[in-house]
Amino acid sequence: MKQNKAKLYAKALAEIILANKADGKKVVNNFVKLLVSQGLEKKAKEILELTESMLLQKQGKRKITIETARKATAGQKKLLDSLVKKGDIVKEKINSELIAGIKIIINDSQQFDGSLQSKLSKIL
């Protein structure tokens, strides 16, 4: 399936969810059944992730992922709290490849990379 087709499915799903706010879970379950019936179950995750991004954007919300090498420190959590707005979805992820520091990704497109790994790669 081309990316454009995945975006079309995601856009359709996002519009249906927005139109039927009270029953979003049922809509998603039925949509996944539709994808399975069309043999597109392997693309379901990609389509649902695109849908989530579209819904967040339409609602003025953001998806923020914070990656650290170990459990986030109090200082890192304070930094994150200063970025988060009401309604944002925040995910914390431990990424041992970072060695130290922090990486913040907003809406899978904007990124702040303050990790030691990033700094070392710029030196070499």
DAKAMO-V458672 format. One record per residue. N is the residue number from 1. RES is the residue in one letter. PSI is psi in whole degrees, 0 to 359 (999 if undefined). OMEGA is omega as a letter, one per 40 degrees, with the letter a starting at -180 (* if undefined). Layout:
[[N/RES/PSI/OMEGA] [N/RES/PSI/OMEGA]]
//
This chain:
[[1/M/132/i] [2/K/156/i] [3/Q/322/a] [4/N/320/i] [5/K/320/i] [6/A/319/i] [7/K/323/i] [8/L/316/i] [9/Y/316/a] [10/A/318/i] [11/K/317/i] [12/A/315/i] [13/L/317/i] [14/A/317/i] [15/E/321/i] [16/I/317/i] [17/I/316/i] [18/L/325/i] [19/A/335/a] [20/N/57/a] [21/K/325/a] [22/A/336/a] [23/D/42/a] [24/G/320/a] [25/K/317/i] [26/K/320/i] [27/V/314/a] [28/V/316/i] [29/N/316/i] [30/N/324/i] [31/F/318/i] [32/V/319/i] [33/K/320/i] [34/L/314/i] [35/L/318/i] [36/V/317/a] [37/S/336/i] [38/Q/5/i] [39/G/24/a] [40/L/21/a] [41/E/333/i] [42/K/338/i] [43/K/0/a] [44/A/315/a] [45/K/314/i] [46/E/316/a] [47/I/318/i] [48/L/323/i] [49/E/319/i] [50/L/319/i] [51/T/314/i] [52/E/315/i] [53/S/317/i] [54/M/317/i] [55/L/316/i] [56/L/316/a] [57/Q/316/a] [58/K/331/a] [59/Q/2/i] [60/G/24/a] [61/K/168/a] [62/R/157/i] [63/K/120/a] [64/I/125/i] [65/T/128/i] [66/I/124/i] [67/E/132/i] [68/T/160/i] [69/A/329/i] [70/R/182/i] [71/K/137/a] [72/A/138/i] [73/T/171/i] [74/A/321/i] [75/G/319/i] [76/Q/321/i] [77/K/325/i] [78/K/318/i] [79/L/315/i] [80/L/316/i] [81/D/328/i] [82/S/340/i] [83/L/332/a] [84/V/135/i] [85/K/161/i] [86/K/130/i] [87/G/347/i] [88/D/148/i] [89/I/123/a] [90/V/129/i] [91/K/134/i] [92/E/137/a] [93/K/133/i] [94/I/125/a] [95/N/97/a] [96/S/343/i] [97/E/344/a] [98/L/342/a] [99/I/301/i] [100/A/168/i] [101/G/200/a] [102/I/148/i] [103/K/128/i] [104/I/125/a] [105/I/125/a] [106/I/124/i] [107/N/34/i] [108/D/17/a] [109/S/317/i] [110/Q/139/a] [111/Q/136/i] [112/F/121/a] [113/D/97/i] [114/G/32/a] [115/S/156/i] [116/L/323/i] [117/Q/316/i] [118/S/316/a] [119/K/320/i] [120/L/321/a] [121/S/332/i] [122/K/331/i] [123/I/319/a] [124/L/999/*]]
//
